Amino acid sequence: MASSPAENPMQEYALRVKRMEPNLPEPLALARELTSLRTAFTRTRLRLPLQCNETPTRACSLLECLPALNELLWFIGVEVTEVAPACSAHSTCLRLSQCDLGARTTCSVVATICRLLEAQLRELSLDSLRLVGDVGPALEALGDGLAVTRTLKALKLIDVHVTGTGAAALGSGGVAGIILDALAYNRSITCLALDSWSATQDNAVSLRRLLVGTASCIADLSVSSGRRCHEVSSVFRALLANRSVLRLSLQGFLVTPGDMQSFTKLFTRNRTLQEISFTSCTWDVWEQDDQQGEFAWKKWHVDTLVEVLQKARSLRRLGIDCSLSLGQLRRLLVVARDCASLEDLHFSALHLVGLRPFYVALEETAMVHRVTVGRWQARRGRCCPLASTASAAWTLRPCGRHAWPWPQTVAATSLPSSCAVQVGLRELDMELPRSSRWPHAVVNGLAQNNSIEKLTIKGTFTRTDVGILCDWLTSSRRVHSLELWSSSAIAGLLVETLAEALEDSHTLTFIRVVECSKNKAPWQRVKNLVSGIPPLILKLTAQILVFMGY
């Protein structure tokens, strides 16, 4: 008896799987098993969705199957999620990361990428790839695809290297040289992330040609150095005559006085750059006294930053991560105040003996609302002023994102009230010391907060704390992300409580509970409730579009 048309796709799928795993049952028996799947925890029946039925006004049926499907995949440590919550990908984003590819596989992958570049690919990310063998023709084909694509908007090419026989054939420019030459003809990419191999002496001309081209559309440029062996000055020189790049991000470089001379020169000609950030860079600001053997702090970096702020005409945001004394900070604040275009001076981290003098400097220079700080680090007992003055909320302004990991030494008496009264705080990451009064006090403060959207909290909590926290989470209309680190007993209690309470809450879209046993039914229920929010939003959006006639 011939199989029904509905069974044919399953039998074809079973046959493909059998070829990959010969130890599985015969295809017909395997197909029967796959059509009657039942999950282990909730005993839900599941029929594998082999065909996509997505339309502009209907979500793919796979979204409805995700809870049950992830119960099955839990045993092999895999979870299926959407590319982005409530967004349809349509194969517009592709990321290939941390892979070793031979010549044959590279050719196949590049051919697929080029087909996508012709029609629909909008974002392409290739990072941490090791290509083995003669892959030169494949890279040339990738370059041709990047040159002519009209859909690609974002490209990331970081740490892609060729080893074996194909390395010598690429020439001194390597992979970066091929890609840079191709990108000079591209007219669609607006966001570009490269590694420092694109800024070497061998590729300096190609990088300058790419950025100086009159048809360049690149508005966001990011260059990272994983080995601190390349000069960042090459990037500055390439941008001298550029008129398209608005935002520049530099990561992991060793910054020297020579580099900063090029940085200063950049602002004598460039009138386009609006945002520049240095992240995870090492600044050469220490020198050793030959006679005393002690290290002295040089100040060339401050002199250069002062000169840049004096010359800048278009710069709106400057992010720096170098070490600064209180006197140097005050000097920068004074110059930044007089820079008419600057809206945000960002310090990745501040390491100060006391925080009060810095507050005074902010107020005296009228820079309170133009400074943001990524991380404070102060000595024991020096954070009380921060907690006591936080109720004013003057450091949290609507136009900035502030994430302050608070030191453990913050006074427990002031911190709860600070959490309660903050109206501009959106993200909070806290690690509380092992003290019975701290977690309870903080949870009570959180229960009165109406602004936090993303919470990460680590500590030792009680059953009472869990009840207060869960009541706050289920009643909040802002908290969409929760990460909790605690003991296994408390983690389990939190999950069990949320499993019963989240039914009517549609705000939480991400949850991570460390030390919770993931094979328990309450955890599966919580995950299903949380992961069900984005598909629900998508369905409601689709219904609205249909109602409006779109």
C-alpha positions, 0 to 999 in steps of 0.5 A: 500500500502506497504511503499517503502524501503526508507521510512522504516528507517524514519518510524522506526525512527518516531516510536522510537521518538514517544515512547520517546515523546508521545505528538508528532503526530502519527508515520506515520504523524511524518514521513511525516513531517520529510521527508519535513523539511524546515529551519526557516531562509534560508528556506532550505529543509532538509531530515534527514540523517539516514544512514552513507555513509562514505567510506575511500575516501568519507565524510559522507553525514551528513557533507553536511547537517550540516548547515541546520541541525544546523538551526533546532537545534538552537531552542533547543540550540544544535549544531552538529560539527565534533569531530575534523576539517577534521578528521574522528572519527570512534568511537575512542574517548569517553568522559563521563562528569558530569553525575550521573549514577545509578547501572543499567546505569553504567553497560550498559555504562561500557559494551559499553566501554568494547566493544569499548576497544576490537576493536577501542577505542583510547581515553577514558575520564571519569570525574566528574561522580557520580556512585550511588549504587552497581557498584563494578562489573561494575568497575571490568569489566572496569578494566578488559577491560583496562587491556587487550585493545591494542588500547587505547592510552589516558586515563583520569579518574578524579573525579569519585566517588561512593556513596550510598551502593556501596561506602563501598564495594570498600574498602579504595582504591576506584575507583582509586585503582581498575583502578590502579591495572588494568592498571599495566597490560596494554601495550598500554596507553601512555598518562594518566591523574588521580586525586590525589586519585590515590596518596593517602596512600591507593593507593601509592603501586598500583601507584608505581607498575604501574609506575615502571613496566618494560612494562609501556608505559606511556610517559605523566602523569598528576595528578590533585588535586581539593581539595588540600588535598593530598600530591604530594610527593607520585607522586614523590616517585612513579616516582623514578625508572620510565623509561618511563614518559617523561612529568609530569603535576601537577595541583591544589596541595598544595606544601609544603617543604616536597613535594619539598624534594621528588621532589629534591630526584627524580632527584638524580635517575630519568634520564628520565623526560624531562618536568615538570609543576606545574599549579594552585598550592598553594605554602606554602611560607608565614609564620606569625610572632607571635610577629609582626603579619605580614607575611614573605616570605619564600624562601625554594621553591627557594632553592629547585628549584635551587637544582633541576636545579643543579641536573637535567640531562634530564630536558628540560622544567620546568614550575612553578607558585609560587610567586617570587621576582626579586632577586629570579628570577635572582637567578633562571635564573643564575642556569637555564643558567648553566643547560645544558639540560634545553631549556625552563624555564616557568613562569605561571605568573609574578607579578612585580613592573616593567618589565625593571629589569626583561629584564635586568636580562634576558639579563645579564644571556643570558636567553632571548631565554630560558624563556617563560611567561604566563601572565604579571601583572605590575603596572600602567605605568610600561608596556611602556618598554614592548611595546616600545621594542616589535619590536625587537621580541626577546621574541617571538621565533619559538619554544615557544607558548606565549600568553600574555594578555596585561594589559590595561595600555600599552601605546596606542602609542606603542601598534599598532606598536608592533602589526604591526611588530611582526613576531613570534606572533601566539595568541593574547588576548586583552581587550581594555579600553573604550577609543576612540583612543585605539581600532582604533589604535590597529585595524590599527596595526592588519591590518599590521600583517601577523603572528597572527593565533588566535585572541580574542579582546574585546573593543568598535569599530566604523564602520570604525574599523569593515571595516578594521578588516574585510578586514584584516580577509578576506585577511589573510591566517593565521587567523583561529580563531576569537573571538570578544566582542563588542556592539550588533550594532558593532557585528551585523555589523561585522557579516553582513560584513563577510557574504558578504566577506567570500565567497572566504576565506578558512582560518577562521575555528572558529568564536565567536561573543558575543552580536550578535543575533544568529537568523539572516540570516547573522550569519547563513550564516557566521557559514555555511561558516566557518563550511564548511571549514573542510569538504571542506579540507576533500573532497580535501584530499580524492580526492588527495588520490584517485588520488594517488591510495590510 
